[in-house]
Amino acid sequence: METIKFTYYLKDIDAIAASILEHLDSKIILFSGSMGAGKTTFINALLKAMQSDDVATSPTFSIVNEYTIPDDKIYHFDFYRINSIEEAYNFGIEDYLSSDSWLFMEWPERIEELIPDNSQTVTITDIENNKRSLKLTINDKHLTHKLAMKTVNL
């Protein structure tokens, strides 16, 4: 596994999102972090960096939101309320997983056994007011380029 770490203030979130996009080699991105850490806020910055006119909102009650970007779609999941794998199958998770669209998944540990091997993980930690730590974990098996452990502070 390779990791890239960033420490940033919320005012710099757009630059961090653009940087993260440069390092992604999978369209399946898992977002990890405590409640209120800024997962949906970061997803919103990613949408902007991907030239979407949509605004990300937490899909806690709808489970999935759909956003458009040029020539593609993003499905944004929030599995916080999922209590079993059966619930995920009931809303058709396998159809999303077999699509070629972007998949942004919050609380992926709720469906851990369904997560494809080629996913990448963004872990966000709230350090203090308006300051976050972000770690992008890249699976070596799917790297198109080698990255050393790198820390970026803004």
VMD Tcl script that builds the backbone (N, CA, C; Angstrom):
set m [mol new atoms 462]
animate dup $m
set s [atomselect $m all]
$s set {name element resname resid chain x y z} {
  {N N MET 1 A 0.833 -1.184 0.000}
  {CA C MET 1 A 0.000 0.000 0.000}
  {C C MET 1 A 0.875 1.244 0.000}
  {N N GLU 2 A 0.468 2.209 -0.723}
  {CA C GLU 2 A 1.126 3.513 -0.747}
  {C C GLU 2 A 0.164 4.520 -0.142}
  {N N THR 3 A 0.689 5.517 0.538}
  {CA C THR 3 A -0.170 6.561 1.089}
  {C C THR 3 A 0.407 7.934 0.766}
  {N N ILE 4 A -0.495 8.861 0.592}
  {CA C ILE 4 A -0.142 10.261 0.423}
  {C C ILE 4 A -0.921 11.003 1.496}
  {N N LYS 5 A -0.232 11.834 2.254}
  {CA C LYS 5 A -0.883 12.552 3.349}
  {C C LYS 5 A -0.871 14.053 3.085}
  {N N PHE 6 A -1.975 14.683 3.427}
  {CA C PHE 6 A -2.126 16.125 3.303}
  {C C PHE 6 A -2.624 16.678 4.637}
  {N N THR 7 A -2.157 17.850 4.992}
  {CA C THR 7 A -2.742 18.609 6.088}
  {C C THR 7 A -3.177 19.927 5.459}
  {N N TYR 8 A -4.425 20.307 5.660}
  {CA C TYR 8 A -4.937 21.490 4.973}
  {C C TYR 8 A -5.978 22.213 5.812}
  {N N TYR 9 A -6.162 23.473 5.468}
  {CA C TYR 9 A -7.247 24.268 6.030}
  {C C TYR 9 A -8.403 24.236 5.033}
  {N N LEU 10 A -9.614 24.385 5.502}
  {CA C LEU 10 A -10.784 24.300 4.631}
  {C C LEU 10 A -10.721 25.281 3.464}
  {N N LYS 11 A -10.069 26.413 3.661}
  {CA C LYS 11 A -9.947 27.389 2.568}
  {C C LYS 11 A -9.124 26.820 1.400}
  {N N ASP 12 A -8.349 25.778 1.647}
  {CA C ASP 12 A -7.498 25.161 0.624}
  {C C ASP 12 A -8.070 23.860 0.065}
  {N N ILE 13 A -9.304 23.554 0.398}
  {CA C ILE 13 A -9.876 22.250 0.050}
  {C C ILE 13 A -9.947 22.020 -1.465}
  {N N ASP 14 A -10.193 23.072 -2.253}
  {CA C ASP 14 A -10.275 22.892 -3.705}
  {C C ASP 14 A -8.937 22.450 -4.285}
  {N N ALA 15 A -7.846 22.998 -3.794}
  {CA C ALA 15 A -6.517 22.608 -4.272}
  {C C ALA 15 A -6.198 21.166 -3.873}
  {N N ILE 16 A -6.591 20.787 -2.679}
  {CA C ILE 16 A -6.344 19.412 -2.224}
  {C C ILE 16 A -7.161 18.434 -3.064}
  {N N ALA 17 A -8.423 18.770 -3.343}
  {CA C ALA 17 A -9.271 17.896 -4.164}
  {C C ALA 17 A -8.660 17.711 -5.552}
  {N N ALA 18 A -8.184 18.774 -6.146}
  {CA C ALA 18 A -7.562 18.675 -7.468}
  {C C ALA 18 A -6.306 17.799 -7.409}
  {N N SER 19 A -5.541 17.920 -6.348}
  {CA C SER 19 A -4.347 17.100 -6.182}
  {C C SER 19 A -4.700 15.623 -6.013}
  {N N ILE 20 A -5.705 15.347 -5.222}
  {CA C ILE 20 A -6.140 13.955 -5.024}
  {C C ILE 20 A -6.561 13.339 -6.358}
  {N N LEU 21 A -7.288 14.090 -7.166}
  {CA C LEU 21 A -7.725 13.571 -8.469}
  {C C LEU 21 A -6.538 13.135 -9.337}
  {N N GLU 22 A -5.428 13.835 -9.235}
  {CA C GLU 22 A -4.236 13.477 -10.011}
  {C C GLU 22 A -3.676 12.117 -9.607}
  {N N HIS 23 A -3.964 11.682 -8.388}
  {CA C HIS 23 A -3.387 10.434 -7.878}
  {C C HIS 23 A -4.350 9.244 -7.952}
  {N N LEU 24 A -5.583 9.468 -8.341}
  {CA C LEU 24 A -6.549 8.374 -8.386}
  {C C LEU 24 A -6.337 7.525 -9.633}
  {N N ASP 25 A -6.371 6.219 -9.447}
  {CA C ASP 25 A -6.324 5.316 -10.589}
  {C C ASP 25 A -7.484 4.328 -10.538}
  {N N SER 26 A -8.448 4.643 -9.715}
  {CA C SER 26 A -9.662 3.849 -9.605}
  {C C SER 26 A -10.837 4.807 -9.540}
  {N N LYS 27 A -11.979 4.359 -9.988}
  {CA C LYS 27 A -13.188 5.174 -9.901}
  {C C LYS 27 A -14.016 4.812 -8.665}
  {N N ILE 28 A -13.486 3.926 -7.836}
  {CA C ILE 28 A -14.174 3.524 -6.605}
  {C C ILE 28 A -13.385 4.094 -5.430}
  {N N ILE 29 A -13.972 5.121 -4.805}
  {CA C ILE 29 A -13.280 5.831 -3.740}
  {C C ILE 29 A -14.076 5.686 -2.446}
  {N N LEU 30 A -13.411 5.187 -1.421}
  {CA C LEU 30 A -14.014 5.000 -0.109}
  {C C LEU 30 A -13.622 6.192 0.762}
  {N N PHE 31 A -14.585 6.730 1.477}
  {CA C PHE 31 A -14.336 7.873 2.353}
  {C C PHE 31 A -14.540 7.443 3.788}
  {N N SER 32 A -13.474 7.586 4.556}
  {CA C SER 32 A -13.490 7.168 5.941}
  {C C SER 32 A -13.238 8.385 6.828}
  {N N GLY 33 A -13.876 8.392 7.977}
  {CA C GLY 33 A -13.701 9.478 8.931}
  {C C GLY 33 A -14.879 9.505 9.873}
  {N N SER 34 A -14.697 10.132 11.001}
  {CA C SER 34 A -15.780 10.188 11.980}
  {C C SER 34 A -16.907 11.089 11.487}
  {N N MET 35 A -18.024 11.015 12.154}
  {CA C MET 35 A -19.161 11.881 11.843}
  {C C MET 35 A -18.702 13.331 11.964}
  {N N GLY 36 A -18.937 14.112 10.925}
  {CA C GLY 36 A -18.573 15.521 10.942}
  {C C GLY 36 A -17.137 15.824 10.564}
  {N N ALA 37 A -16.383 14.823 10.135}
  {CA C ALA 37 A -14.971 15.037 9.776}
  {C C ALA 37 A -14.818 15.843 8.490}
  {N N GLY 38 A -15.822 15.795 7.631}
  {CA C GLY 38 A -15.765 16.554 6.391}
  {C C GLY 38 A -15.770 15.714 5.135}
  {N N LYS 39 A -16.289 14.497 5.222}
  {CA C LYS 39 A -16.317 13.605 4.057}
  {C C LYS 39 A -17.161 14.205 2.927}
  {N N THR 40 A -18.381 14.608 3.232}
  {CA C THR 40 A -19.262 15.166 2.201}
  {C C THR 40 A -18.732 16.508 1.703}
  {N N THR 41 A -18.140 17.292 2.572}
  {CA C THR 41 A -17.538 18.563 2.162}
  {C C THR 41 A -16.413 18.311 1.164}
  {N N PHE 42 A -15.604 17.284 1.424}
  {CA C PHE 42 A -14.519 16.963 0.493}
  {C C PHE 42 A -15.080 16.427 -0.823}
  {N N ILE 43 A -16.113 15.621 -0.751}
  {CA C ILE 43 A -16.748 15.121 -1.977}
  {C C ILE 43 A -17.265 16.293 -2.805}
  {N N ASN 44 A -17.815 17.295 -2.149}
  {CA C ASN 44 A -18.280 18.481 -2.858}
  {C C ASN 44 A -17.121 19.170 -3.588}
  {N N ALA 45 A -15.956 19.238 -2.950}
  {CA C ALA 45 A -14.772 19.827 -3.589}
  {C C ALA 45 A -14.312 18.974 -4.771}
  {N N LEU 46 A -14.407 17.656 -4.640}
  {CA C LEU 46 A -14.071 16.774 -5.758}
  {C C LEU 46 A -15.013 16.999 -6.937}
  {N N LEU 47 A -16.301 17.142 -6.652}
  {CA C LEU 47 A -17.266 17.410 -7.730}
  {C C LEU 47 A -16.874 18.672 -8.491}
  {N N LYS 48 A -16.543 19.699 -7.756}
  {CA C LYS 48 A -16.127 20.963 -8.376}
  {C C LYS 48 A -14.893 20.744 -9.242}
  {N N ALA 49 A -13.904 20.013 -8.717}
  {CA C ALA 49 A -12.675 19.738 -9.459}
  {C C ALA 49 A -12.935 18.884 -10.699}
  {N N MET 50 A -14.027 18.112 -10.667}
  {CA C MET 50 A -14.380 17.248 -11.795}
  {C C MET 50 A -15.351 17.946 -12.748}
  {N N GLN 51 A -15.538 19.247 -12.552}
  {CA C GLN 51 A -16.354 20.101 -13.419}
  {C C GLN 51 A -17.838 19.783 -13.375}
  {N N SER 52 A -18.315 19.371 -12.211}
  {CA C SER 52 A -19.746 19.138 -12.032}
  {C C SER 52 A -20.409 20.432 -11.582}
  {N N ASP 53 A -21.625 20.630 -12.029}
  {CA C ASP 53 A -22.432 21.762 -11.561}
  {C C ASP 53 A -23.268 21.375 -10.355}
  {N N ASP 54 A -23.199 20.110 -9.963}
  {CA C ASP 54 A -23.986 19.613 -8.833}
  {C C ASP 54 A -23.322 19.973 -7.512}
  {N N VAL 55 A -24.129 19.973 -6.462}
  {CA C VAL 55 A -23.632 20.211 -5.113}
  {C C VAL 55 A -23.883 18.939 -4.309}
  {N N ALA 56 A -22.838 18.412 -3.704}
  {CA C ALA 56 A -22.967 17.180 -2.919}
  {C C ALA 56 A -23.731 17.457 -1.633}
  {N N THR 57 A -24.650 16.579 -1.346}
  {CA C THR 57 A -25.346 16.582 -0.066}
  {C C THR 57 A -25.251 15.171 0.483}
  {N N SER 58 A -25.318 15.049 1.773}
  {CA C SER 58 A -25.204 13.732 2.378}
  {C C SER 58 A -26.414 12.873 2.019}
  {N N PRO 59 A -26.179 11.711 1.430}
  {CA C PRO 59 A -27.289 10.822 1.075}
  {C C PRO 59 A -27.668 9.868 2.211}
  {N N THR 60 A -27.571 10.337 3.455}
  {CA C THR 60 A -27.833 9.470 4.603}
  {C C THR 60 A -29.198 8.800 4.515}
  {N N PHE 61 A -30.229 9.542 4.137}
  {CA C PHE 61 A -31.568 8.953 4.111}
  {C C PHE 61 A -31.917 8.331 2.768}
  {N N SER 62 A -31.360 8.845 1.694}
  {CA C SER 62 A -31.656 8.272 0.376}
  {C C SER 62 A -30.678 7.160 0.017}
  {N N ILE 63 A -29.608 7.003 0.767}
  {CA C ILE 63 A -28.527 6.024 0.573}
  {C C ILE 63 A -27.617 6.401 -0.594}
  {N N VAL 64 A -28.165 6.862 -1.726}
  {CA C VAL 64 A -27.328 7.196 -2.878}
  {C C VAL 64 A -27.837 8.467 -3.562}
  {N N ASN 65 A -26.890 9.336 -3.938}
  {CA C ASN 65 A -27.175 10.510 -4.759}
  {C C ASN 65 A -26.415 10.352 -6.061}
  {N N GLU 66 A -26.973 10.893 -7.124}
  {CA C GLU 66 A -26.330 10.841 -8.433}
  {C C GLU 66 A -25.948 12.253 -8.857}
  {N N TYR 67 A -24.705 12.401 -9.321}
  {CA C TYR 67 A -24.206 13.681 -9.817}
  {C C TYR 67 A -23.686 13.465 -11.228}
  {N N THR 68 A -23.698 14.510 -12.025}
  {CA C THR 68 A -23.166 14.408 -13.383}
  {C C THR 68 A -21.880 15.210 -13.496}
  {N N ILE 69 A -20.966 14.668 -14.283}
  {CA C ILE 69 A -19.740 15.345 -14.667}
  {C C ILE 69 A -19.639 15.179 -16.181}
  {N N PRO 70 A -18.795 15.935 -16.846}
  {CA C PRO 70 A -18.689 15.763 -18.296}
  {C C PRO 70 A -18.393 14.303 -18.672}
  {N N ASP 71 A -19.256 13.736 -19.467}
  {CA C ASP 71 A -19.102 12.383 -20.008}
  {C C ASP 71 A -19.130 11.255 -18.977}
  {N N ASP 72 A -19.687 11.492 -17.790}
  {CA C ASP 72 A -19.733 10.426 -16.790}
  {C C ASP 72 A -20.729 10.776 -15.689}
  {N N LYS 73 A -20.874 9.856 -14.746}
  {CA C LYS 73 A -21.729 10.038 -13.575}
  {C C LYS 73 A -20.936 9.681 -12.330}
  {N N ILE 74 A -21.381 10.226 -11.216}
  {CA C ILE 74 A -20.838 9.865 -9.913}
  {C C ILE 74 A -22.005 9.424 -9.051}
  {N N TYR 75 A -21.869 8.270 -8.429}
  {CA C TYR 75 A -22.848 7.814 -7.450}
  {C C TYR 75 A -22.212 7.961 -6.076}
  {N N HIS 76 A -22.873 8.710 -5.218}
  {CA C HIS 76 A -22.373 9.027 -3.878}
  {C C HIS 76 A -23.234 8.283 -2.867}
  {N N PHE 77 A -22.620 7.347 -2.165}
  {CA C PHE 77 A -23.328 6.501 -1.203}
  {C C PHE 77 A -23.002 6.913 0.223}
  {N N ASP 78 A -23.971 6.759 1.090}
  {CA C ASP 78 A -23.748 6.902 2.528}
  {C C ASP 78 A -24.356 5.663 3.165}
  {N N PHE 79 A -23.500 4.750 3.613}
  {CA C PHE 79 A -23.965 3.476 4.159}
  {C C PHE 79 A -24.167 3.516 5.671}
  {N N TYR 80 A -24.180 4.695 6.249}
  {CA C TYR 80 A -24.302 4.830 7.701}
  {C C TYR 80 A -25.529 4.104 8.250}
  {N N ARG 81 A -26.649 4.177 7.548}
  {CA C ARG 81 A -27.887 3.559 8.030}
  {C C ARG 81 A -28.059 2.103 7.599}
  {N N ILE 82 A -27.126 1.568 6.828}
  {CA C ILE 82 A -27.208 0.174 6.389}
  {C C ILE 82 A -26.853 -0.730 7.570}
  {N N ASN 83 A -27.733 -1.658 7.873}
  {CA C ASN 83 A -27.495 -2.569 8.992}
  {C C ASN 83 A -27.074 -3.963 8.567}
  {N N SER 84 A -27.213 -4.259 7.262}
  {CA C SER 84 A -26.835 -5.589 6.786}
  {C C SER 84 A -26.522 -5.528 5.297}
  {N N ILE 85 A -25.787 -6.521 4.845}
  {CA C ILE 85 A -25.473 -6.624 3.419}
  {C C ILE 85 A -26.762 -6.794 2.612}
  {N N GLU 86 A -27.736 -7.466 3.185}
  {CA C GLU 86 A -29.018 -7.660 2.493}
  {C C GLU 86 A -29.661 -6.335 2.115}
  {N N GLU 87 A -29.561 -5.341 2.983}
  {CA C GLU 87 A -30.115 -4.022 2.669}
  {C C GLU 87 A -29.417 -3.431 1.441}
  {N N ALA 88 A -28.115 -3.625 1.350}
  {CA C ALA 88 A -27.375 -3.124 0.187}
  {C C ALA 88 A -27.829 -3.847 -1.083}
  {N N TYR 89 A -28.007 -5.153 -0.998}
  {CA C TYR 89 A -28.500 -5.897 -2.158}
  {C C TYR 89 A -29.914 -5.448 -2.538}
  {N N ASN 90 A -30.727 -5.120 -1.558}
  {CA C ASN 90 A -32.105 -4.703 -1.832}
  {C C ASN 90 A -32.191 -3.418 -2.647}
  {N N PHE 91 A -31.244 -2.512 -2.507}
  {CA C PHE 91 A -31.305 -1.311 -3.339}
  {C C PHE 91 A -30.444 -1.436 -4.598}
  {N N GLY 92 A -29.888 -2.614 -4.841}
  {CA C GLY 92 A -29.192 -2.879 -6.098}
  {C C GLY 92 A -27.727 -2.498 -6.134}
  {N N ILE 93 A -27.022 -2.641 -5.021}
  {CA C ILE 93 A -25.611 -2.265 -4.964}
  {C C ILE 93 A -24.784 -2.952 -6.041}
  {N N GLU 94 A -25.118 -4.193 -6.383}
  {CA C GLU 94 A -24.318 -4.916 -7.371}
  {C C GLU 94 A -24.378 -4.251 -8.745}
  {N N ASP 95 A -25.505 -3.600 -9.068}
  {CA C ASP 95 A -25.597 -2.882 -10.342}
  {C C ASP 95 A -24.644 -1.686 -10.364}
  {N N TYR 96 A -24.577 -0.965 -9.265}
  {CA C TYR 96 A -23.651 0.164 -9.178}
  {C C TYR 96 A -22.205 -0.316 -9.249}
  {N N LEU 97 A -21.888 -1.385 -8.526}
  {CA C LEU 97 A -20.520 -1.899 -8.488}
  {C C LEU 97 A -20.053 -2.413 -9.851}
  {N N SER 98 A -20.977 -2.878 -10.657}
  {CA C SER 98 A -20.601 -3.392 -11.975}
  {C C SER 98 A -20.654 -2.314 -13.059}
  {N N SER 99 A -21.049 -1.102 -12.681}
  {CA C SER 99 A -21.086 -0.003 -13.652}
  {C C SER 99 A -19.667 0.531 -13.859}
  {N N ASP 100 A -19.520 1.374 -14.851}
  {CA C ASP 100 A -18.227 2.008 -15.097}
  {C C ASP 100 A -18.234 3.451 -14.595}
  {N N SER 101 A -19.185 3.780 -13.743}
  {CA C SER 101 A -19.291 5.134 -13.203}
  {C C SER 101 A -18.433 5.280 -11.956}
  {N N TRP 102 A -18.199 6.527 -11.566}
  {CA C TRP 102 A -17.501 6.812 -10.323}
  {C C TRP 102 A -18.388 6.420 -9.151}
  {N N LEU 103 A -17.790 5.836 -8.127}
  {CA C LEU 103 A -18.508 5.468 -6.909}
  {C C LEU 103 A -17.786 6.088 -5.722}
  {N N PHE 104 A -18.450 7.000 -5.039}
  {CA C PHE 104 A -17.928 7.617 -3.819}
  {C C PHE 104 A -18.718 7.032 -2.663}
  {N N MET 105 A -18.058 6.371 -1.733}
  {CA C MET 105 A -18.749 5.638 -0.670}
  {C C MET 105 A -18.330 6.106 0.717}
  {N N GLU 106 A -19.293 6.656 1.451}
  {CA C GLU 106 A -19.071 6.996 2.850}
  {C C GLU 106 A -19.532 5.823 3.707}
  {N N TRP 107 A -18.857 5.592 4.819}
  {CA C TRP 107 A -19.122 4.482 5.744}
  {C C TRP 107 A -19.047 3.127 5.025}
  {N N PRO 108 A -17.985 2.898 4.227}
  {CA C PRO 108 A -17.877 1.648 3.460}
  {C C PRO 108 A -17.720 0.404 4.323}
  {N N GLU 109 A -17.281 0.579 5.577}
  {CA C GLU 109 A -17.114 -0.587 6.446}
  {C C GLU 109 A -18.433 -1.326 6.674}
  {N N ARG 110 A -19.555 -0.680 6.414}
  {CA C ARG 110 A -20.873 -1.319 6.585}
  {C C ARG 110 A -21.138 -2.375 5.513}
  {N N ILE 111 A -20.423 -2.281 4.385}
  {CA C ILE 111 A -20.586 -3.277 3.311}
  {C C ILE 111 A -19.211 -3.820 2.895}
  {N N GLU 112 A -18.331 -3.928 3.851}
  {CA C GLU 112 A -16.920 -4.241 3.598}
  {C C GLU 112 A -16.707 -5.429 2.661}
  {N N GLU 113 A -17.466 -6.494 2.830}
  {CA C GLU 113 A -17.233 -7.681 1.999}
  {C C GLU 113 A -17.630 -7.491 0.534}
  {N N LEU 114 A -18.322 -6.397 0.210}
  {CA C LEU 114 A -18.714 -6.131 -1.177}
  {C C LEU 114 A -17.761 -5.173 -1.889}
  {N N ILE 115 A -16.849 -4.567 -1.166}
  {CA C ILE 115 A -15.971 -3.551 -1.736}
  {C C ILE 115 A -14.951 -4.200 -2.673}
  {N N PRO 116 A -14.879 -3.735 -3.918}
  {CA C PRO 116 A -13.902 -4.287 -4.866}
  {C C PRO 116 A -12.459 -4.004 -4.430}
  {N N ASP 117 A -11.550 -4.873 -4.841}
  {CA C ASP 117 A -10.134 -4.736 -4.496}
  {C C ASP 117 A -9.498 -3.476 -5.069}
  {N N ASN 118 A -10.029 -2.978 -6.166}
  {CA C ASN 118 A -9.405 -1.828 -6.816}
  {C C ASN 118 A -9.866 -0.486 -6.261}
  {N N SER 119 A -10.453 -0.486 -5.094}
  {CA C SER 119 A -10.881 0.779 -4.492}
  {C C SER 119 A -9.695 1.490 -3.852}
  {N N GLN 120 A -9.841 2.789 -3.683}
  {CA C GLN 120 A -8.859 3.604 -2.986}
  {C C GLN 120 A -9.572 4.282 -1.828}
  {N N THR 121 A -8.837 4.585 -0.760}
  {CA C THR 121 A -9.458 5.127 0.441}
  {C C THR 121 A -8.934 6.517 0.760}
  {N N VAL 122 A -9.872 7.422 1.023}
  {CA C VAL 122 A -9.567 8.759 1.508}
  {C C VAL 122 A -10.026 8.795 2.962}
  {N N THR 123 A -9.078 8.993 3.873}
  {CA C THR 123 A -9.389 9.081 5.300}
  {C C THR 123 A -9.207 10.527 5.739}
  {N N ILE 124 A -10.252 11.090 6.326}
  {CA C ILE 124 A -10.227 12.487 6.752}
  {C C ILE 124 A -10.344 12.543 8.269}
  {N N THR 125 A -9.461 13.336 8.875}
  {CA C THR 125 A -9.476 13.527 10.322}
  {C C THR 125 A -9.564 15.019 10.613}
  {N N ASP 126 A -10.483 15.370 11.498}
  {CA C ASP 126 A -10.647 16.754 11.932}
  {C C ASP 126 A -9.593 17.028 12.999}
  {N N ILE 127 A -8.622 17.898 12.692}
  {CA C ILE 127 A -7.553 18.204 13.636}
  {C C ILE 127 A -7.991 19.293 14.604}
  {N N GLU 128 A -8.521 20.370 14.056}
  {CA C GLU 128 A -9.028 21.492 14.839}
  {C C GLU 128 A -9.900 22.323 13.917}
  {N N ASN 129 A -10.437 23.416 14.421}
  {CA C ASN 129 A -11.319 24.254 13.611}
  {C C ASN 129 A -10.705 24.570 12.253}
  {N N ASN 130 A -11.417 24.163 11.208}
  {CA C ASN 130 A -11.038 24.444 9.821}
  {C C ASN 130 A -9.737 23.799 9.358}
  {N N LYS 131 A -9.180 22.867 10.109}
  {CA C LYS 131 A -7.953 22.180 9.703}
  {C C LYS 131 A -8.216 20.675 9.689}
  {N N ARG 132 A -7.779 20.040 8.621}
  {CA C ARG 132 A -8.007 18.609 8.455}
  {C C ARG 132 A -6.715 17.903 8.054}
  {N N SER 133 A -6.692 16.618 8.343}
  {CA C SER 133 A -5.653 15.731 7.853}
  {C C SER 133 A -6.345 14.773 6.895}
  {N N LEU 134 A -5.737 14.539 5.745}
  {CA C LEU 134 A -6.314 13.638 4.752}
  {C C LEU 134 A -5.240 12.653 4.338}
  {N N LYS 135 A -5.617 11.399 4.246}
  {CA C LYS 135 A -4.694 10.353 3.809}
  {C C LYS 135 A -5.348 9.597 2.667}
  {N N LEU 136 A -4.663 9.528 1.526}
  {CA C LEU 136 A -5.106 8.744 0.379}
  {C C LEU 136 A -4.311 7.456 0.374}
  {N N THR 137 A -4.998 6.327 0.462}
  {CA C THR 137 A -4.348 5.017 0.445}
  {C C THR 137 A -4.567 4.397 -0.930}
  {N N ILE 138 A -3.465 4.019 -1.538}
  {CA C ILE 138 A -3.481 3.474 -2.891}
  {C C ILE 138 A -3.020 2.030 -2.842}
  {N N ASN 139 A -3.782 1.160 -3.443}
  {CA C ASN 139 A -3.454 -0.253 -3.491}
  {C C ASN 139 A -2.364 -0.484 -4.531}
  {N N ASP 140 A -1.220 -1.019 -4.124}
  {CA C ASP 140 A -0.084 -1.246 -5.030}
  {C C ASP 140 A -0.459 -2.054 -6.271}
  {N N LYS 141 A -1.389 -2.967 -6.147}
  {CA C LYS 141 A -1.730 -3.824 -7.272}
  {C C LYS 141 A -2.314 -3.034 -8.433}
  {N N HIS 142 A -2.813 -1.839 -8.145}
  {CA C HIS 142 A -3.503 -1.078 -9.180}
  {C C HIS 142 A -2.796 0.216 -9.537}
  {N N LEU 143 A -1.567 0.378 -9.082}
  {CA C LEU 143 A -0.843 1.611 -9.381}
  {C C LEU 143 A -0.439 1.662 -10.844}
  {N N THR 144 A -0.633 2.811 -11.436}
  {CA C THR 144 A -0.121 3.036 -12.781}
  {C C THR 144 A 1.211 3.764 -12.703}
  {N N HIS 145 A 1.515 4.285 -11.518}
  {CA C HIS 145 A 2.793 4.941 -11.261}
  {C C HIS 145 A 3.124 4.736 -9.792}
  {N N LYS 146 A 4.383 4.705 -9.466}
  {CA C LYS 146 A 4.800 4.496 -8.080}
  {C C LYS 146 A 4.893 5.825 -7.354}
  {N N LEU 147 A 4.381 5.848 -6.157}
  {CA C LEU 147 A 4.425 7.047 -5.326}
  {C C LEU 147 A 5.104 6.711 -4.017}
  {N N ALA 148 A 5.985 7.545 -3.593}
  {CA C ALA 148 A 6.579 7.364 -2.259}
  {C C ALA 148 A 5.628 7.985 -1.252}
  {N N MET 149 A 5.779 7.615 0.009}
  {CA C MET 149 A 4.994 8.248 1.069}
  {C C MET 149 A 5.314 9.728 1.015}
  {N N LYS 150 A 4.305 10.531 0.916}
  {CA C LYS 150 A 4.497 11.958 0.729}
  {C C LYS 150 A 3.546 12.703 1.646}
  {N N THR 151 A 4.036 13.730 2.310}
  {CA C THR 151 A 3.194 14.555 3.173}
  {C C THR 151 A 3.224 15.978 2.626}
  {N N VAL 152 A 2.029 16.566 2.499}
  {CA C VAL 152 A 1.892 17.917 1.995}
  {C C VAL 152 A 1.177 18.740 3.036}
  {N N ASN 153 A 1.731 19.867 3.409}
  {CA C ASN 153 A 1.094 20.776 4.358}
  {C C ASN 153 A 0.740 22.068 3.636}
  {N N LEU 154 A -0.481 22.506 3.797}
  {CA C LEU 154 A -0.906 23.804 3.250}
  {C C LEU 154 A -1.284 24.727 4.371}
}
mol reanalyze $m
mol bondsrecalc $m
mol representation Tube
mol addrep $m
